[in-house]
Amino acid sequence: MSPNAEVWYRPLTEAVRRALRAAPDETAISDLLFLEAWEMQGRPDIASTLRAGQIRRANPLLAE
């Protein structure tokens, strides 16, 4: 995992921890951490919701 991603966020779920071990690059790591945080937000803002939608459309396997 990238040192930068670890500084601003640590994975909270076992599913994301496993996915991070198999992540192919920094972009995938960032997207995984973002999606986990987004899913856990009570009321995500519109910008976050749009980004989550873009990630899911661009890489549905990552979003699983």
C-alpha positions as CSV (number, residue, x, y, z in Angstrom):
1,M,0.0,0.0,0.0
2,S,1.2,3.5,-0.7
3,P,2.6,5.5,2.2
4,N,0.4,8.4,1.2
5,A,-2.8,6.4,1.3
6,E,-1.9,4.9,4.6
7,V,-1.4,8.4,6.1
8,W,-4.8,9.7,5.2
9,Y,-6.9,6.5,5.6
10,R,-6.6,2.9,6.9
11,P,-8.9,0.2,5.7
12,L,-11.7,-0.6,8.1
13,T,-13.1,-3.9,6.6
14,E,-11.4,-7.2,6.0
15,A,-12.8,-7.2,2.5
16,V,-10.9,-4.0,1.6
17,R,-7.7,-5.3,3.4
18,R,-7.8,-8.4,1.1
19,A,-8.5,-6.3,-2.0
20,L,-5.6,-4.0,-1.2
21,R,-3.2,-6.9,-1.1
22,A,-4.1,-7.7,-4.6
23,A,-4.4,-4.1,-5.9
24,P,-2.4,-3.7,-9.1
25,D,-1.4,0.0,-8.7
26,E,-1.8,3.2,-6.7
27,T,-5.0,4.2,-8.6
28,A,-6.7,1.0,-7.6
29,I,-5.6,1.5,-3.9
30,S,-6.9,5.0,-3.9
31,D,-10.2,3.9,-5.4
32,L,-10.7,1.1,-3.0
33,L,-10.1,3.3,0.0
34,F,-12.4,6.0,-1.4
35,L,-15.2,3.5,-2.1
36,E,-15.0,2.0,1.4
37,A,-15.1,5.5,3.0
38,W,-18.0,6.5,0.7
39,E,-20.0,3.4,1.6
40,M,-19.6,4.1,5.3
41,Q,-20.6,7.8,5.1
42,G,-24.1,8.6,6.5
43,R,-25.0,11.2,3.9
44,P,-22.4,11.4,1.1
45,D,-22.2,14.7,-0.8
46,I,-22.9,14.9,-4.5
47,A,-19.3,15.1,-5.6
48,S,-18.4,11.9,-3.7
49,T,-21.5,10.2,-5.1
50,L,-20.5,11.1,-8.7
51,R,-16.9,9.9,-8.1
52,A,-18.2,6.6,-6.7
53,G,-20.3,6.2,-9.8
54,Q,-17.4,6.9,-12.1
55,I,-15.2,4.4,-10.3
56,R,-17.9,1.7,-10.5
57,R,-18.5,2.2,-14.2
58,A,-14.8,2.3,-15.1
59,N,-13.9,-0.8,-13.0
60,P,-16.8,-2.9,-11.9
61,L,-14.5,-5.7,-10.7
62,L,-12.8,-3.2,-8.3
63,A,-16.1,-2.0,-7.0
64,E,-17.2,-5.6,-6.1
